């Protein structure tokens, strides 16, 4: 039986008078793909930012295998085993493709340096279909390939939990199929992934369970089929007239 690897308990985030996330709790088990879905402005990315250490919760607890993450800075959260990508790709433009990935190896959960980091970075780039691009400047890459480099950099730290914040956003239909297949292959490797996504085909095909957020609150949790047929979820996405 899979063990719980990440626990969020009564997590709230306030920005002044705005409550962006309100009293949200959920568990993620090892080797699971958990989706966090909901309409725009529902608090999904704020939740991801709190797990990764970009934001500190106003209250509540986020634990990774018993270690408290809430309030720790992002670099310490990464050391503890959380890797992530961003909605807008964040690469180091002055570095080559392989140097960007080696940075993830040096500063992630498991530290690798020198030849070991380079070898591991090359193997990840091969794995993600970028074996011919190792020495290229990141400015020369296509959009989907910049996303692959960012994903490789996140994986280079050997994270216990991988956070993908709308990683599939902005891809054309062909790239989208490639991206879904790539995430599916990570799932088949047994990685634990928290996926924030608007692409419902990806949610249905990749996620074991989903947490649905609306106006900062969790309104449903279950399998994709369960939550996407829930009347409150339909109302949150489509409005009262369509529920």
NUGU-21707 format. One record per residue: residue in one letter; x, y, z of N, C-alpha, C, O in turn. Coordinates in pm, whole numbers. Layout:
N
ATOM  r    n.px    n.py    n.pz   ca.px   ca.py   ca.pz    c.px    c.py    c.pz    o.px    o.py    o.pz
ATOM  a       X       Y       Z       X       Y       Z       X       Y       Z       X       Y       Z
...
# end
This chain:
243
ATOM  r    n.px    n.py    n.pz   ca.px   ca.py   ca.pz    c.px    c.py    c.pz    o.px    o.py    o.pz
ATOM  x      85    -120       0       0       0       0      88     125       0     186     133      74
ATOM  x      52     222     -84     132     344     -96     122     428      31      17     436      95
ATOM  x     234     490      66     238     575     184     211     719     145     239     762      34
ATOM  x     155     794     241     139     937     221     276    1002     221     357     978     311
ATOM  x     304    1084     120     433    1152     112     420    1300     142     512    1361     197
ATOM  x     304    1360     107     284    1503     134     147    1524     196      47    1470     149
ATOM  x     143    1603     302      18    1634     372       1    1785     379      88    1856     430
ATOM  x    -111    1833     330    -150    1974     348    -266    1976     446    -365    1905     427
ATOM  x    -254    2057     551    -356    2061     655    -398    2204     684    -318    2285     731
ATOM  x    -525    2234     656    -585    2364     692    -502    2482     643    -478    2579     716
ATOM  x    -457    2471     518    -367    2573     463    -448    2695     416    -543    2681     339
ATOM  x    -408    2812     463    -473    2939     428    -366    3040     387    -259    3046     448
ATOM  x    -396    3118     283    -307    3225     242    -388    3352     221    -482    3356     142
ATOM  x    -349    3457     296    -413    3588     283    -313    3687     224    -196    3688     260
ATOM  x    -363    3768     133    -287    3883      83    -365    4007     125    -457    4049      56
ATOM  x    -327    4065     238    -407    4174     292    -545    4123     328    -560    4029     406
ATOM  x    -648    4186     270    -785    4143     297    -834    4032     206    -944    3981     224
ATOM  x    -753    3992     107    -793    3888      13    -750    3751      65    -633    3731      99
ATOM  x    -843    3658      71    -811    3520     106    -797    3441     -23    -896    3407     -88
ATOM  x    -674    3411     -62    -649    3342    -189    -668    3192    -176    -712    3126    -270
ATOM  x    -634    3136     -59    -654    2994     -28    -712    2987     112    -661    3050     205
ATOM  x    -818    2909     127    -891    2908     254    -906    2766     308    -986    2688     258
ATOM  x    -826    2733     411    -846    2612     491    -847    2485     405    -938    2402     416
ATOM  x    -746    2470     320    -741    2357     227    -656    2244     286    -547    2267     338
ATOM  x    -710    2123     278    -639    2003     326    -647    1893     220    -752    1875     157
ATOM  x    -538    1822     201    -537    1702     117    -408    1626     141    -312    1680     197
ATOM  x    -405    1499     100    -286    1415     106    -246    1374     -35    -330    1362    -124
ATOM  x    -117    1353     -53     -66    1296    -178      13    1172    -140      99    1177     -51
ATOM  x     -14    1060    -207      57     936    -177     172     916    -276     173     973    -385
ATOM  x     269     834    -235     383     804    -321     337     746    -454     242     667    -459
ATOM  x     405     784    -562     382     732    -696     246     772    -753     196     708    -846
ATOM  x     186     875    -698      55     920    -743      69    1048    -825     157    1131    -799
ATOM  x     -20    1064    -925     -34    1192    -993    -162    1256    -941    -273    1210    -968
ATOM  x    -144    1364    -866    -255    1438    -809    -277    1566    -890    -184    1645    -907
ATOM  x    -398    1586    -940    -431    1708   -1011    -490    1811    -917    -571    1777    -830
ATOM  x    -452    1936    -934    -520    2047    -868    -583    2129    -979    -513    2191   -1059
ATOM  x    -716    2130    -983    -786    2195   -1093    -888    2293   -1038    -919    2293    -919
ATOM  x    -938    2378   -1128   -1037    2477   -1090   -1033    2593   -1188    -938    2604   -1265
ATOM  x   -1134    2678   -1186   -1136    2793   -1276   -1023    2891   -1244    -959    2882   -1139
ATOM  x   -1001    2985   -1335    -899    3089   -1312    -929    3163   -1182   -1044    3193   -1151
ATOM  x    -823    3193   -1106    -841    3267    -982    -888    3185    -865    -929    3239    -762
ATOM  x    -883    3050    -878    -936    2964    -772    -835    2937    -661    -872    2883    -557
ATOM  x    -708    2973    -683    -607    2952    -580    -510    2839    -607    -428    2805    -521
ATOM  x    -518    2780    -726    -434    2662    -758    -285    2696    -753    -208    2630    -684
ATOM  x    -247    2799    -826    -104    2833    -830     -54    2886    -696      62    2866    -661
ATOM  x    -141    2954    -622    -102    2998    -487     -70    2877    -401      24    2879    -322
ATOM  x    -151    2770    -416    -127    2647    -341       8    2587    -380      85    2546    -293
ATOM  x      37    2581    -508     166    2530    -556     281    2615    -501     384    2563    -460
ATOM  x     261    2747    -503     366    2837    -453     391    2818    -304     503    2838    -258
ATOM  x     289    2781    -229     311    2753     -86     383    2621     -65     468    2610      23
ATOM  x     349    2520    -145     418    2392    -133     566    2408    -167     652    2348    -102
ATOM  x     596    2489    -269     735    2502    -316     817    2602    -237     938    2611    -256
ATOM  x     753    2678    -148     827    2774     -68     832    2914    -126     894    3003     -67
ATOM  x     767    2937    -241     762    3073    -297     680    3166    -208     713    3283    -192
ATOM  x     573    3113    -149     492    3186     -52     491    3109      80     497    2986      80
ATOM  x     484    3181     190     460    3117     319     311    3119     348     247    3223     328
ATOM  x     251    3009     392     110    3012     429      85    3110     544     173    3130     628
ATOM  x     -33    3170     546     -73    3252     660    -100    3164     781     -76    3205     895
ATOM  x    -151    3043     755    -172    2944     861    -181    2807     797    -201    2795     676
ATOM  x    -167    2706     880    -175    2569     831     -38    2503     821      65    2565     850
ATOM  x     -38    2378     779      83    2296     776      94    2225     641      -5    2178     585
ATOM  x     217    2218     590     247    2139     470     369    2054     505     477    2108     531
ATOM  x     353    1924     506     461    1835     547     498    1738     436     411    1682     370
ATOM  x     628    1720     415     683    1624     321     752    1516     402     858    1539     461
ATOM  x     692    1397     403     743    1287     486     773    1333     628     876    1299     685
ATOM  x     682    1409     682     692    1453     820     769    1581     841     761    1639     950
ATOM  x     844    1627     741     922    1751     754     835    1870     716     777    1873     608
ATOM  x     827    1968     804     744    2087     778     806    2173     668     923    2210     675
ATOM  x     726    2203     566     769    2291     458     719    2433     476     784    2528     431
ATOM  x     606    2449     543     540    2580     552     634    2682     615     685    2662     726
ATOM  x     656    2792     544     740    2898     595     887    2887     560     962    2982     580
ATOM  x     930    2771     507    1069    2757     466    1090    2824     331    1000    2821     246
ATOM  x    1207    2885     308    1234    2945     177    1246    2840      68    1271    2722      96
ATOM  x    1228    2883     -57    1221    2789    -169    1344    2701    -181    1332    2582    -212
ATOM  x    1464    2756    -157    1584    2673    -174    1592    2562     -70    1646    2454     -98
ATOM  x    1539    2587      50    1538    2482     151    1431    2377     121    1451    2258     147
ATOM  x    1318    2420      66    1214    2325      25    1267    2236     -87    1241    2116     -88
ATOM  x    1341    2295    -181    1401    2215    -288    1498    2113    -232    1500    1998    -277
ATOM  x    1578    2153    -134    1671    2059     -70    1598    1942      -3    1648    1829      -2
ATOM  x    1481    1970      52    1404    1865     120    1338    1769      22    1299    1659      61
ATOM  x    1325    1811    -106    1275    1714    -204    1159    1758    -290    1088    1673    -344
ATOM  x    1137    1887    -304    1030    1937    -391    1093    2005    -512    1169    2101    -498
ATOM  x    1061    1956    -633    1104    2020    -756     984    2078    -827     872    2031    -809
ATOM  x    1005    2182    -910     890    2243    -975     926    2305   -1109    1042    2337   -1137
ATOM  x     822    2321   -1191     828    2406   -1309     732    2522   -1286     654    2522   -1191
ATOM  x     738    2621   -1376     658    2743   -1360     566    2763   -1480     591    2711   -1589
ATOM  x     457    2841   -1458     367    2872   -1569     443    2939   -1682     426    2903   -1799
ATOM  x     526    3036   -1649     613    3101   -1746     754    3044   -1727     812    3054   -1619
ATOM  x     807    2985   -1833     934    2913   -1824    1043    3006   -1771    1059    3119   -1819
ATOM  x    1118    2958   -1672    1226    3035   -1611    1358    2961   -1628    1395    2876   -1546
ATOM  x    1427    2994   -1737    1560    2937   -1759    1666    3044   -1736    1635    3162   -1725
ATOM  x    1791    3000   -1729    1904    3091   -1712    1959    3122   -1851    2032    3041   -1907
ATOM  x    1925    3239   -1907    1950    3262   -2050    2097    3268   -2088    2132    3244   -2204
ATOM  x    2184    3298   -1992    2326    3308   -2024    2395    3171   -2025    2511    3161   -2063
ATOM  x    2323    3066   -1984    2381    2932   -1978    2328    2846   -2093    2222    2873   -2148
ATOM  x    2404    2744   -2129    2361    2649   -2232    2253    2557   -2176    2220    2561   -2057
ATOM  x    2198    2474   -2264    2095    2377   -2223    2148    2289   -2111    2084    2277   -2006
ATOM  x    2263    2227   -2129    2313    2133   -2028    2351    2206   -1899    2335    2151   -1790
ATOM  x    2402    2327   -1911    2438    2403   -1790    2314    2436   -1708    2320    2435   -1585
ATOM  x    2202    2466   -1774    2076    2489   -1701    2036    2366   -1622    1993    2376   -1507
ATOM  x    2050    2249   -1684    2011    2125   -1616    2109    2093   -1503    2068    2045   -1398
ATOM  x    2236    2118   -1526    2336    2093   -1421    2311    2182   -1299    2341    2142   -1186
ATOM  x    2256    2302   -1321    2223    2387   -1207    2120    2320   -1118    2127    2329    -995
ATOM  x    2023    2252   -1181    1925    2178   -1101    1988    2063   -1025    1948    2033    -912
ATOM  x    2088    1999   -1086    2157    1889   -1018    2236    1940    -898    2247    1870    -797
ATOM  x    2291    2060    -908    2374    2113    -800    2292    2165    -683    2337    2160    -568
ATOM  x    2172    2216    -711    2097    2286    -607    1967    2217    -566    1891    2273    -487
ATOM  x    1940    2098    -616    1818    2028    -582    1831    1940    -458    1918    1962    -374
ATOM  x    1743    1840    -450    1736    1753    -333    1863    1669    -318    1921    1662    -210
ATOM  x    1905    1606    -426    2030    1529    -423    2135    1608    -500    2117    1635    -619
ATOM  x    2241    1644    -434    2343    1730    -496    2439    1647    -580    2495    1547    -535
ATOM  x    2457    1692    -703    2558    1633    -791    2645    1746    -845    2595    1854    -875
ATOM  x    2774    1719    -856    2868    1821    -900    2955    1765   -1011    2967    1643   -1028
ATOM  x    3018    1855   -1086    3121    1818   -1182    3076    1715   -1283    2968    1726   -1341
ATOM  x    3160    1613   -1304    3133    1512   -1407    3006    1433   -1376    2933    1396   -1467
ATOM  x    2980    1408   -1248    2858    1335   -1213    2735    1415   -1253    2640    1359   -1309
ATOM  x    2735    1545   -1225    2622    1631   -1262    2606    1636   -1414    2494    1630   -1465
ATOM  x    2719    1648   -1486    2712    1656   -1632    2657    1526   -1691    2573    1529   -1781
ATOM  x    2705    1412   -1641    2657    1283   -1691    2507    1268   -1664    2432    1224   -1751
ATOM  x    2464    1305   -1544    2322    1291   -1509    2238    1386   -1594    2130    1348   -1640
ATOM  x    2286    1508   -1616    2213    1604   -1698    2199    1554   -1841    2093    1566   -1901
ATOM  x    2307    1497   -1897    2300    1442   -2033    2198    1330   -2043    2123    1322   -2140
ATOM  x    2196    1243   -1941    2101    1131   -1944    1957    1181   -1938    1869    1125   -2004
ATOM  x    1932    1286   -1859    1797    1342   -1853    1757    1406   -1985    1644    1390   -2031
ATOM  x    1850    1479   -2046    1819    1543   -2174    1793    1439   -2282    1704    1457   -2365
ATOM  x    1869    1331   -2282    1841    1220   -2374    1701    1164   -2348    1623    1141   -2440
ATOM  x    1672    1143   -2221    1543    1087   -2181    1426    1173   -2227    1320    1121   -2259
ATOM  x    1445    1305   -2230    1338    1398   -2266    1343    1441   -2412    1269    1530   -2454
ATOM  x    1431    1378   -2491    1434    1406   -2633    1518    1524   -2675    1498    1578   -2783
ATOM  x    1613    1565   -2590    1696    1681   -2620    1845    1645   -2622    1930    1730   -2596
ATOM  x    1875    1521   -2655    2013    1477   -2653    2103    1550   -2751    2224    1558   -2731
ATOM  x    2045    1604   -2859    2123    1675   -2960    2138    1824   -2928    2206    1896   -3001
ATOM  x    2074    1870   -2821    2070    2014   -2793    2153    2055   -2673    2141    2168   -2626
ATOM  x    2237    1967   -2622    2302    1993   -2493    2384    2121   -2492    2383    2194   -2392
ATOM  x    2456    2150   -2601    2542    2268   -2603    2477    2394   -2656    2542    2498   -2664
ATOM  x    2350    2385   -2694    2284    2501   -2753    2252    2607   -2649    2231    2574   -2532
ATOM  x    2247    2735   -2688    2194    2837   -2598    2043    2818   -2587    1977    2782   -2684
ATOM  x    1988    2844   -2470    1844    2822   -2453    1762    2917   -2540    1646    2890   -2569
ATOM  x    1822    3029   -2582    1751    3125   -2669    1722    3066   -2806    1637    3118   -2878
ATOM  x    1791    2958   -2844    1772    2898   -2977    1665    2789   -2977    1638    2730   -3081
ATOM  x    1605    2762   -2862    1511    2651   -2851    1369    2691   -2891    1332    2808   -2882
ATOM  x    1291    2591   -2935    1148    2611   -2953    1081    2620   -2817    1142    2589   -2714
ATOM  x     955    2661   -2816     883    2679   -2689     874    2548   -2611     904    2544   -2492
ATOM  x     833    2441   -2678     819    2314   -2605     955    2264   -2556     963    2200   -2451
ATOM  x    1061    2294   -2631    1193    2249   -2585    1243    2328   -2465    1315    2274   -2381
ATOM  x    1205    2458   -2455    1237    2530   -2332    1166    2466   -2213    1221    2459   -2103
ATOM  x    1044    2419   -2236     971    2351   -2129    1039    2220   -2091    1045    2183   -1974
ATOM  x    1090    2150   -2190    1160    2024   -2161    1287    2050   -2080    1319    1974   -1988
ATOM  x    1359    2157   -2114    1480    2190   -2037    1443    2222   -1893    1511    2178   -1800
ATOM  x    1336    2300   -1873    1295    2332   -1737    1254    2207   -1660    1284    2193   -1542
ATOM  x    1186    2115   -1729    1148    1989   -1666    1271    1908   -1631    1280    1851   -1522
ATOM  x    1368    1902   -1722    1492    1830   -1694    1564    1891   -1574    1617    1818   -1490
ATOM  x    1565    2024   -1565    1631    2089   -1452    1561    2053   -1320    1627    2030   -1219
ATOM  x    1426    2049   -1322    1353    2010   -1201    1384    1865   -1163    1400    1834   -1045
ATOM  x    1391    1777   -1263    1419    1635   -1236    1564    1612   -1193    1594    1513   -1127
ATOM  x    1653    1703   -1231    1795    1685   -1201    1825    1684   -1052    1928    1631   -1010
ATOM  x    1736    1742    -972    1756    1740    -828    1700    1617    -759    1700    1610    -636
ATOM  x    1652    1518    -839    1591    1396    -783    1481    1428    -681    1488    1380    -568
ATOM  x    1380    1507    -718    1278    1544    -620    1192    1425    -577    1166    1334    -656
ATOM  x    1148    1429    -453    1051    1330    -406     913    1362    -461     834    1271    -488
ATOM  x     883    1491    -477     756    1536    -533     787    1640    -641     863    1734    -618
ATOM  x     727    1622    -759     745    1713    -871     617    1794    -890     509    1737    -904
ATOM  x     629    1925    -889     515    2016    -910     519    2068   -1053     618    2130   -1093
ATOM  x     413    2044   -1129     403    2093   -1267     290    2195   -1272     172    2159   -1269
ATOM  x     327    2322   -1281     228    2431   -1279     195    2471   -1423     265    2551   -1484
ATOM  x      85    2414   -1475      39    2441   -1611     151    2420   -1713     174    2504   -1800
ATOM  x     221    2308   -1699     334    2278   -1787     290    2263   -1933     370    2287   -2024
ATOM  x     166    2225   -1955     117    2204   -2091      60    2330   -2156      21    2327   -2273
ATOM  x      55    2440   -2083      -7    2562   -2135      70    2615   -2255     193    2614   -2256
ATOM  x      -3    2662   -2355      58    2728   -2470     108    2635   -2578     166    2682   -2677
ATOM  x      89    2504   -2563     137    2410   -2664      33    2392   -2774     -87    2396   -2749
ATOM  x      81    2374   -2897     -13    2344   -3006     -58    2198   -2995      -1    2124   -2914
ATOM  x    -157    2154   -3073    -210    2018   -3054    -105    1908   -3064    -109    1812   -2986
ATOM  x     -12    1920   -3158      93    1817   -3171     184    1817   -3048     216    1712   -2994
ATOM  x     225    1937   -3006     312    1949   -2888     238    1899   -2763     299    1839   -2675
ATOM  x     107    1926   -2757      28    1884   -2641      29    1732   -2629      45    1679   -2519
ATOM  x      11    1662   -2740      16    1515   -2737     153    1467   -2690     162    1372   -2612
ATOM  x     258    1533   -2738     394    1497   -2695     412    1522   -2546     470    1440   -2475
ATOM  x     361    1637   -2499     375    1673   -2358     301    1577   -2267     353    1537   -2163
ATOM  x     179    1539   -2305     102    1444   -2224     173    1309   -2218     180    1246   -2113
ATOM  x     227    1265   -2333     300    1137   -2335     423    1143   -2246     458    1045   -2181
ATOM  x     489    1259   -2244     608    1274   -2161     574    1265   -2013     642    1197   -1937
ATOM  x     468    1334   -1971     426    1327   -1830     380    1185   -1796     406    1135   -1686
ATOM  x     312    1121   -1891     269     983   -1866     389     892   -1843     384     803   -1759
ATOM  x     497     914   -1918     616     832   -1899     679     855   -1762     734     762   -1702
ATOM  x     671     978   -1711     719    1005   -1575     633     933   -1472     683     880   -1373
ATOM  x     503     932   -1497     412     860   -1408     447     711   -1407     449     648   -1301
ATOM  x     476     656   -1526     506     513   -1535     638     479   -1466     660     364   -1427
ATOM  x     726     579   -1452     850     559   -1376     824     553   -1226     913     516   -1149
ATOM  x     702     589   -1184     669     587   -1043     692     718    -971     696     722    -848
ATOM  x     706     827   -1046     727     957    -982     598    1007    -919     487     976    -964
ATOM  x     614    1085    -812     501    1150    -746     490    1291    -803     585    1369    -796
ATOM  x     372    1323    -858     354    1449    -930     228    1519    -882     123    1456    -866
ATOM  x     238    1649    -859     122    1734    -839     111    1823    -962     203    1897    -996
ATOM  x      -4    1813   -1028     -22    1872   -1160    -133    1977   -1154    -248    1944   -1127
ATOM  x     -98    2103   -1178    -198    2208   -1196    -221    2222   -1345    -127    2249   -1420
ATOM  x    -345    2205   -1389    -367    2200   -1533    -510    2239   -1569    -605    2212   -1495
ATOM  x    -523    2304   -1685    -656    2336   -1740    -695    2241   -1852    -812    2236   -1891
ATOM  x    -599    2165   -1905    -626    2076   -2018    -694    1949   -1965    -629    1865   -1903
ATOM  x    -825    1937   -1989    -901    1828   -1929    -861    1691   -1984    -870    1591   -1913
ATOM  x    -817    1684   -2110    -768    1556   -2162    -649    1507   -2081    -634    1387   -2057
ATOM  x    -564    1601   -2040    -449    1564   -1958    -492    1519   -1820    -441    1420   -1767
ATOM  x    -587    1590   -1762    -638    1553   -1629    -697    1412   -1632    -669    1330   -1545
ATOM  x    -778    1386   -1732    -845    1255   -1740    -745    1142   -1763    -761    1033   -1707
ATOM  x    -642    1167   -1843    -553    1057   -1880    -435    1040   -1785    -374     933   -1781
ATOM  x    -402    1143   -1708    -281    1137   -1626    -306    1122   -1477    -226    1060   -1407
ATOM  x    -415    1179   -1426    -431    1193   -1280    -499    1072   -1218    -595    1018   -1272
ATOM  x    -446    1031   -1103    -512     929   -1022    -627     990    -942    -735     933    -932
ATOM  x    -601    1108    -886    -703    1181    -810    -689    1330    -839    -586    1376    -889
ATOM  x    -794    1404    -808    -792    1549    -826    -849    1618    -702    -942    1568    -638
ATOM  x    -791    1732    -671    -851    1828    -579    -903    1943    -664    -831    1997    -749
ATOM  x   -1028    1980    -642   -1089    2090    -718   -1103    2210    -626   -1157    2200    -516
ATOM  x   -1052    2325    -672   -1060    2448    -595   -1149    2550    -665   -1157    2554    -788
ATOM  x   -1216    2629    -586   -1298    2739    -638   -1299    2850    -534   -1329    2825    -417
ATOM  x   -1266    2970    -576   -1262    3087    -486   -1177    3059    -362   -1211    3104    -252
ATOM  x   -1067    2986    -381    -973    2960    -272   -1003    2840    -185    -920    2802    -103
ATOM  x   -1121    2779    -202   -1160    2666    -117   -1158    2535    -195   -1177    2535    -317
ATOM  x   -1135    2425    -126   -1149    2294    -188   -1297    2258    -192   -1363    2255     -88
ATOM  x   -1349    2229    -312   -1491    2197    -324   -1516    2051    -358   -1629    2004    -348
ATOM  x   -1412    1978    -400   -1430    1837    -432   -1294    1769    -433   -1191    1833    -451
ATOM  x   -1295    1638    -414   -1175    1555    -424   -1216    1416    -465   -1315    1364    -414
ATOM  x   -1142    1355    -557   -1173    1220    -601   -1105    1190    -732   -1015    1262    -774
ATOM  x   -1147    1082    -798   -1092    1051    -929   -1138    1157   -1029   -1236    1228   -1004
ATOM  x   -1067    1169   -1143   -1113    1266   -1244   -1259    1246   -1284   -1333    1343   -1297
ATOM  x   -1301    1122   -1302   -1440    1095   -1341   -1537    1143   -1234   -1642    1200   -1265
ATOM  x   -1501    1120   -1109   -1589    1161    -999   -1602    1312    -991   -1713    1366    -984
ATOM  x   -1489    1382    -992   -1496    1527    -969   -1553    1600   -1090   -1621    1701   -1074
ATOM  x   -1526    1551   -1211   -1574    1622   -1329   -1723    1600   -1355   -1781    1667   -1440
ATOM  x   -1784    1506   -1282   -1929    1489   -1290   -2001    1547   -1168   -2124    1540   -1159
ATOM  x   -1925    1606   -1075   -1981    1665    -954   -2053    1795    -988   -1999    1881   -1057
ATOM  x   -2176    1810    -939   -2257    1926    -974   -2193    2057    -927   -2200    2158    -996
ATOM  x   -2131    2054    -810   -2068    2177    -760   -1947    2215    -845   -1919    2333    -865
ATOM  x   -1874    2114    -895   -1761    2141    -983   -1810    2199   -1116   -1753    2296   -1166
ATOM  x   -1913    2141   -1172   -1970    2193   -1297   -2017    2336   -1278   -1998    2421   -1365
ATOM  x   -2078    2363   -1164   -2127    2500   -1135   -2009    2596   -1126   -2018    2709   -1175
ATOM  x   -1900    2553   -1064   -1783    2641   -1049   -1724    2676   -1185   -1680    2789   -1208
ATOM  x   -1722    2579   -1275   -1664    2603   -1409   -1759    2677   -1502   -1717    2766   -1577
ATOM  x   -1888    2641   -1497   -1982    2687   -1599   -2085    2787   -1550   -2152    2852   -1631
ATOM  x   -2100    2799   -1418   -2202    2890   -1365   -2331    2816   -1333   -2353    2704   -1379
ATOM  x   -2415    2880   -1254   -2538    2814   -1206   -2630    2770   -1318   -2699    2669   -1304
ATOM  x   -2633    2844   -1428   -2727    2812   -1533   -2697    2680   -1604   -2785    2624   -1669
ATOM  x   -2574    2630   -1591   -2536    2508   -1661   -2520    2390   -1567   -2492    2279   -1612
ATOM  x   -2539    2413   -1438   -2516    2305   -1342   -2637    2212   -1335   -2636    2115   -1259
# end
